[in-house]
């Protein structure tokens, strides 16, 4: 059963967009929290968000590429 090109599907695009936002928020916590908040307590949170965002983005990009090859 074919549903069209998954890379153009709304759900794939939305998940990838949320993953990019997650990654960027993670980077913001890593780089902007110490100068703005005066503490580096949010480094772990930022690193975790950035890693999860990157992994989710890569996974759904790979998934869409695999589905479009079929």
N, C-alpha and C positions, 0 to 999 in steps of 0.2 A: 504494500500500500504506500503510494508516494504522496507526500504532502507538499511538494515543491522544494525550493531551495531553502534549507534551514538557516543559512547565513543571512537571509533576508526575512526570516520569520520574526515576528514581533517578540516572542518569548525569549528567543536566543539573544536578540539585540538588547532587550531589557535586562536580562541576567548579566550580560557582558558589561552593560553600562553601570549597573550597580556594583559589579566587581571593580571597575575602574575607579568609581567614586570611593569605594572601600579602600582601595590601594592609595589613593590620593589623601584620604583622611588619615590613614596610617602614616604616610610620609609627613603630613602636617604635624601629627603628634610627635614624631621623631625629631623633626628639625625646628618646629616653632614653639613647642611647649617649654623647653628650657629657657629661652630668652623672654618669652611672654609671661610664663608662670613662675619662673625662678626656681624650678625644680625639674629634675630629670626622671621623676617617678613614672611618667607616662611613656617612657621609652619602650618598655616591654609591651604595653598595649599597642603602641604605634607599630612596633615590629610585627606583632601578631596580626594586626589588621592588614598591614602591607603584604605579608606572606599569604594570608588567606585570600585576599583580593587577587593577587597574582596567580595563585594556583587555580582559583575558580575561573578566572579569565582564560588561562591557558587550557583548562579542561574543556570548557564550553566551545572554545575556538577549535580545538581538536575534534570534539564531538560533532560540531557542525561540518567540519571538513570531511570527516568520515561519512556522514550521512549524505553529503552532496555527491560523493563518489559513487554511491550505490545506484 
